Amino acid sequence: MTGQRKSVKIFGAIELWKARFHYRQDTVFNASTYFGFLEQLARSYRRQGALLIQDNATYHKDGDVWAWFDANRHWLEVHQLPSYSPELNPTERLWRHTRQTGTHNRYFPDEKELTGTLSRVFGEMQNYPELIRPYLHSFL
């Protein structure tokens, strides 16, 4: 294991006006795991409605994902960001915050320690939205 890079897969979304951060850890990024994240968001927003702006990850373009979007269009409006435009994606700023406050220049001997650190940082973002609000001002 020496020299192997450890990583975890995290889906993330932000409710900009309330600086409310949602995330889900999974084993891989694919359409199936993305459905799990979308269902998590649906539990929070199905009644009030939502606007989802997503990047161009391959699983975002999956036909079954778009069929799910179509079946849920009564409460969900979906838009794609232009290709190669992370500066337009507010979630990218939270990933930067996560690196700065949790993972930058740190060695994690195992996945459990890495996920513990991520859970701490994400919990802080969820419990103290004022920590992340400054990252979101330019999107409001």
N, C-alpha and C positions, 0 to 999 in steps of 0.2 A: 504494500500500500504506500510505501514511501514515494513521495512525489506526485501522488494522485490528487487531483483537485476534487474537493467535495462540493456538491451543489444540491440545492433543493429547488423544486419547481413551485412558484407562487403565482397565482392569479390575483390581480388586484384591480379595484375600482374605487373611485372617489365620488361622493356626492358633494359637488363643489360648494354650494351655498351653505351647507352645514359643516363642511370639512369632515365629513363622515367617511371613514376608510373601511372598505370591505376587502377581505382576502380569503384565500383558500390555498392550502398546501396540497400538492398532489405528487404523484410519482413521475409523470410525464406530461408534456403539453401535447394534447391531441383533441379531436372533436369530442370524444367521449368524456374526457375530464373537463373540458370547457362546458359541456352540458351541466355537469355537477355544479360548476360555479354559477352558471346562468340560473339554475334552479334556486341556488342560495340567494341570488339577487332578487329573483321573482318573489320569494317569501317576504322580502322587505318592501318591495315596490309595486307588486301587482295591483294593489288597491288604489294607490295614488298616481301611478304612472311614472315613466322614466324615459330619459333620453340617454342612449348608450352610444358613445363615440369610441370606436376601437381602431387599433392599428391594423396592419396588414399581415399579421401572423397567418401562416397557412391554414391552421385550424379555424380561423375566423371566416375563411372563404369556403369552407366545406358545405356541400349541398344540403346535408341534413341539418347543419347549424342554421342555414338560411331558411329552411323549411320550418324550423322551430321559431325563428324570428317572425315568419309569416303567420304562424298559428298564434303568436302572442302580440300581434301588432295592435290589438285593442288597448294595450297598456304600455307597449314598448316601441319606441322609435329608434332606429339604428342608423348610424352614419359611419362611414369609413374615413379615417385620416388619409391624407395623401401619402404615397410611398415615401419612405426614408425621411420622415419628419418627426423625430422624437421630440423636438422643441415644441411641438404643438400638443404633446401628450402630457397632461398634468401628472399622471401616474409615474412617469419617468422621474419627476422631481422627488417623489416620495421614495423611489428606489435609491436615488442619490442620498437622500436623508438617511435611509437605512444603512447604506454603506458608511457614511460619515459618522453616524452615532452608534453603529453596531458591529460592522464587519471589517472595516478598513484596517489593514495592517495587523490583523489578528489571525492567529493560528487556532484552528478548531480540530482537536484530536479525533473527534468523531461527529457523526451527523447529529447525534442527540444534543451536543453542546451548541452546534450551529443553529438547530431549530429552536433551542431554548433562547438564544440571543435574539433570533428573529421574532419569536413570540413576545419577548420583552419589548422590543422596539415597536412592533405592530400594536401591542396592547397600549403602549404610551400614546401612540397616534390616535387610537380609538378613544381612550379615556380622557385625553387632553388635546382636543382638536386645535386649541390655540397654538400648539407646537408646530402644526403643519399649515395653518392658515396663511402665513407669509409666503409659502411656496405657491399658493394658489391665486393670490391677488391678481396677477396678470391675466388670468383666465376668466375673471368675473366681469 
